[in-house]
Amino acid sequence: MSLAALGRLATLVAELPGWVANTITRDELDIMPPGGPPPKFEALDSTARILELFDRNAAAARAALAKASDAEFQKPWAFKVSGRIVATNPKFTVYRRTVLNHLVHHRGQLTVYLRLNNAPVPAVYGPTADEPNF
């Protein structure tokens, strides 16, 4: 994996907590709205910027979750592409499947690519083989 692709994957992991607020506070998302600009898939250029984005999005996610009622999580949420509804699910399903599972998947990919690039892998669920007391 190229460093640019690794940077994009790390940026995506930092972006995903921001999807929590989008899921809770909006009723739909069109990733390619008709007449709108195409989606951008950028890779931030430093670890510091990626961590700052992750921290900002995690804080927004926590705030949105703290304010959300059970009734809000029951509301339908639509995923659209170019104005066409691709999927509609209750917000709690979108939160669990689309946001959390997506984050877990890409975080797992990131740890594999870090390992393949001889970078120490941070603890995810406990110490890793890179930790001195493993």
WODA-V819906 format. One record per run of one state. SS is the DSSP state (H for helix, E for strand, L for the rest). FROM is the first residue (numbers start at 0). TO is the last residue. If there is no record, write none. Layout:
SS&FROM&TO + SS&FROM&TO
//
This chain:
L&0&1 + H&2&15 + L&16&16 + H&17&24 + L&25&26 + E&27&29 + L&30&45 + H&46&66 + L&67&68 + H&69&73 + L&74&74 + E&75&80 + L&81&82 + E&83&89 + H&90&115 + L&116&133
//
